[in-house]
Amino acid sequence: MGSTKFPVPHEIEPIPGTEGWERMYPYQYQFVTDDPEREQYEKDSFWFYDGLHYPEPLYPFDTIWDEAWYLALSQFSHRIFSIPPVMGVDHRMINGYVYISPVP
C-alpha cells in the first residue's frame, strides 16, 4: 500500500533525463539542503504544485513572469491589505514545475 502523506520536496528524485535541471534556475527557486534553517522551514510548509498558473514546466528565462506576480501578490496581500493569515506566497521549483506555499 502506498504512503498516505505528501512527499517531502527535498526527497523527490529528478525525472530521468532531467538531471542537473537546478543549474538553469535561480537559487531562491530551489529546495535546499545546505541551509538547515531554510530546509526546516521548507519541510514545515505545505507545498503544492501550481498547475493552474503553470500547467507545464517553466522555461528558465520565463522566471521573470513568476518573479513579477510573486512580488505583486506578496506586496498586495501584506503591505496594502493585510489578509490574514497569508503574508505572501513562497515559490519553489522541482524539475521545472512551480510549487507554492502560503506564508503564515
C-alpha positions in Angstrom: 0.0 0.0 0.0 1.4 3.5 -0.9 2.1 6.2 1.5 -0.8 8.5 2.6 1.4 11.6 3.1 2.7 14.2 0.7 6.3 13.6 -0.4 9.0 15.8 1.2 10.2 18.1 -1.6 13.8 17.5 -0.7 13.5 13.8 -1.4 11.9 13.9 -4.9 14.2 12.4 -7.5 14.8 14.0 -10.8 12.9 12.7 -13.8 15.2 10.5 -15.9 16.9 12.7 -18.5 16.5 15.9 -16.5 19.4 15.5 -14.1 21.1 18.9 -13.5 18.0 21.0 -14.1 18.8 23.0 -11.0 21.7 24.8 -12.8 19.2 26.6 -15.0 17.2 28.2 -12.3 18.0 30.8 -9.6 18.9 29.6 -6.1 15.8 31.1 -4.5 13.6 28.8 -6.6 15.2 25.6 -5.4 14.5 23.5 -2.3 17.8 23.4 -0.4 19.6 21.1 2.0 22.7 23.1 2.6 21.0 25.6 4.9 19.4 23.8 7.9 17.2 26.7 8.9 15.7 27.2 5.4 15.5 23.4 4.9 13.4 23.1 8.1 11.2 26.0 7.0 10.6 24.3 3.7 9.8 20.9 5.4 7.3 22.6 7.7 5.5 24.3 4.9 2.7 22.9 2.8 3.9 22.9 -0.8 1.6 22.2 -3.7 2.0 22.2 -7.5 0.6 25.3 -9.1 -0.9 23.7 -12.1 -3.5 26.4 -12.6 -0.9 29.1 -13.5 1.9 26.8 -14.7 0.5 23.6 -16.3 3.8 22.9 -18.0 7.4 23.3 -16.8 8.6 26.9 -16.7 11.4 27.7 -19.1 14.4 29.3 -17.2 14.2 32.7 -19.0 10.5 32.8 -18.2 11.0 33.0 -14.5 10.7 36.8 -14.8 6.9 36.3 -15.1 6.9 34.3 -11.9 9.0 36.8 -10.1 6.6 39.6 -11.1 3.5 38.0 -9.8 5.3 36.7 -6.7 6.3 40.3 -5.9 3.0 41.8 -6.7 1.0 39.2 -4.8 3.2 39.4 -1.8 3.2 43.2 -1.6 -0.6 43.4 -2.2 -1.5 40.8 0.4 0.9 42.0 3.0 1.6 45.8 2.6 -1.5 47.1 1.0 -4.2 45.0 2.6 -3.1 42.5 5.3 -5.1 39.5 4.5 -4.8 37.0 7.4 -3.3 34.5 7.6 -1.4 34.9 4.4 1.6 37.2 4.2 2.6 36.4 0.7 3.3 33.2 -1.2 6.6 31.4 -1.5 7.6 29.7 -4.7 10.0 26.8 -5.4 10.6 24.5 -8.3 11.1 20.8 -8.9 12.1 19.7 -12.3 10.9 23.0 -13.8 7.4 22.8 -12.2 6.4 25.6 -9.8 5.3 24.8 -6.3 3.8 27.4 -4.0 3.1 27.7 -0.3 1.3 30.4 1.7 3.5 32.3 4.2 1.8 32.4 7.6 
